[in-house]
């Protein structure tokens, strides 16, 4: 699974990981009243790595947690989902709107392999200082550069270069207009 190869999402090891993560999610999502510091301690307990000041507003959902890596100052708003069957990296200062889905899990295109229950994952990398608008979908294998804006509701199916703004379904990147000097 972690190597991005085909696997079956059953078996004792993955079942135990899923159970552990589900118990953690129950605790993390149980209240809106904990402080950011208290939430940060819980995030560090379960996620792969958590930078200083990173915060996720509950409710939050993920597959395993240990494949999620948050940089310093990362913020995820309500109802974000990360399917982290492989590594998902979110860079420093990135802000993610409510209802965003980051989906590293994928499925074979071959119907016979799907019938066998096979799946795989493709890593996602989101750069530094990115703003992802509410309801956006980030699809498997995508890399989003630094200083990018992803419009609300966009479906990102391809890599987005540094400094671009991407909107639509599928999201299309355009470079921002130069800022006039004042």
C-alpha positions in Angstrom: 0.0 0.0 0.0 2.6 2.5 1.1 4.7 1.9 -2.1 1.7 2.7 -4.3 1.3 -0.9 -5.4 -2.0 -2.8 -5.7 -3.3 -4.1 -2.4 -6.4 -5.4 -0.8 -7.6 -3.1 2.0 -8.4 -6.0 4.3 -6.3 -8.2 6.6 -5.3 -7.9 10.2 -2.7 -5.2 10.0 -4.8 -2.7 8.0 -7.9 -3.6 10.1 -5.9 -2.8 13.3 -4.7 0.5 11.8 -8.2 1.4 10.8 -9.6 0.6 14.2 -6.8 2.6 16.0 -7.5 5.6 13.7 -11.3 5.3 14.1 -10.8 5.5 17.9 -8.6 8.5 17.5 -11.1 10.2 15.2 -13.8 9.6 17.7 -11.7 11.5 20.3 -10.6 14.3 18.0 -14.1 15.0 16.6 -15.8 14.7 20.0 -15.8 18.4 20.8 -15.4 21.8 19.3 -14.5 23.3 22.7 -10.9 22.2 23.1 -8.2 24.8 22.6 -5.9 24.8 19.6 -3.1 23.7 21.9 -5.1 20.7 23.0 -6.0 19.8 19.5 -2.4 20.1 18.4 -1.4 17.5 21.0 -4.0 15.2 19.6 -2.9 15.8 16.0 0.7 14.9 16.9 -0.5 11.7 18.6 -1.9 10.3 15.3 -0.6 12.1 12.2 2.7 11.4 10.5 4.1 14.8 11.3 2.6 18.1 12.5 4.3 21.4 12.3 4.1 24.2 14.8 0.7 25.9 14.9 -1.0 23.4 12.5 -4.7 23.0 13.3 -7.6 21.1 11.9 -11.2 22.1 12.8 -13.3 19.1 13.6 -15.0 17.2 12.2 -12.1 15.7 10.3 -11.8 12.3 8.6 -8.8 10.3 7.3 -8.0 6.7 6.5 -5.0 6.1 8.7 -3.5 9.4 9.8 0.1 8.2 9.8 0.5 9.2 6.2 -0.6 12.8 6.7 2.2 15.4 7.1 1.3 19.0 8.0 3.8 21.9 7.8 4.0 24.8 10.2 0.8 26.9 10.4 -1.3 24.6 8.2 -5.1 25.2 8.7 -7.9 22.8 7.6 -11.5 24.0 8.1 -14.5 22.0 9.0 -15.4 18.7 7.3 -12.1 18.0 5.5 -11.4 14.5 4.3 -7.9 13.0 3.6 -7.8 9.5 2.1 -4.2 8.8 3.1 -3.4 5.3 1.9 -0.1 6.8 0.8 1.8 10.0 1.8 -0.1 13.3 1.8 2.1 16.3 2.4 0.7 19.8 3.1 3.3 22.7 3.2 3.8 25.5 5.6 1.1 28.2 5.8 -1.4 26.4 3.6 -5.0 27.1 4.3 -7.7 24.7 3.3 -11.4 25.6 3.2 -14.4 23.6 4.5 -15.4 20.4 2.9 -12.2 19.9 0.9 -11.3 16.3 0.0 -7.7 15.2 -0.6 -8.0 11.8 -2.2 -4.7 9.8 -2.5 -6.7 6.5 -2.8 -7.3 5.2 -6.3 -8.7 2.1 -8.0 -7.7 0.1 -11.0 -9.2 0.9 -14.3 -9.4 -2.8 -15.1 -12.9 -4.1 -13.9 -11.5 -7.6 -13.1 -9.0 -6.1 -10.6 -11.7 -4.0 -9.0 -13.9 -7.1 -8.6 -10.9 -8.7 -6.7 -11.0 -5.7 -4.3 -7.6 -4.3 -5.4 -6.8 -0.7 -4.9 -3.7 1.5 -4.8 -2.7 5.0 -3.9 -0.8 7.9 -5.4 0.9 10.5 -3.2 -0.3 14.1 -3.0 2.0 17.1 -2.4 0.5 20.5 -1.6 3.1 23.3 -1.4 3.6 26.2 0.9 1.3 29.2 1.2 -1.5 27.5 -0.8 -5.2 28.5 -0.4 -7.7 25.8 -1.4 -11.3 27.0 -1.5 -14.2 25.2 0.1 -15.5 22.0 -1.5 -12.5 21.5 -3.8 -11.3 17.9 -4.6 -7.6 17.1 -4.9 -7.3 13.9 -6.9 -4.7 11.1 -6.5 -1.1 11.8 -7.6 -1.4 15.6 -7.8 1.3 18.0 -6.9 0.3 21.6 -6.2 3.1 24.2 -6.2 3.8 27.0 -3.7 1.7 30.1 -3.6 -1.2 28.5 -5.5 -4.9 29.4 -5.2 -7.4 26.6 -5.9 -10.9 27.9 -6.5 -13.9 26.7 -4.4 -15.5 23.6 -5.8 -12.6 22.9 -8.3 -11.5 19.4 -9.1 -7.8 19.2 -9.4 -6.8 16.3 -11.6 -3.3 17.6 -12.8 -0.3 19.2 -11.3 -0.5 22.9 -10.7 2.6 25.0 -11.0 3.9 27.6 -8.4 2.0 30.8 -8.3 -0.9 29.7 -10.4 -4.6 30.1 -9.8 -6.7 27.0 -10.8 -10.4 26.8 -11.1 -13.1 24.6 -12.6 -13.8 21.0 -13.3 -11.3 19.9 -14.2 -9.3 22.7 -12.7 -7.3 24.7 -15.3 -4.3 26.6 -14.1 -3.6 30.2 -15.2 -0.8 32.3 -14.0 -1.8 35.4 -12.0 -1.5 38.8 -13.6 1.6 40.7 -12.5 0.9 43.0 -9.6 1.4 46.6 -10.7 4.1 48.5 -8.8 2.8 51.4 -6.7 
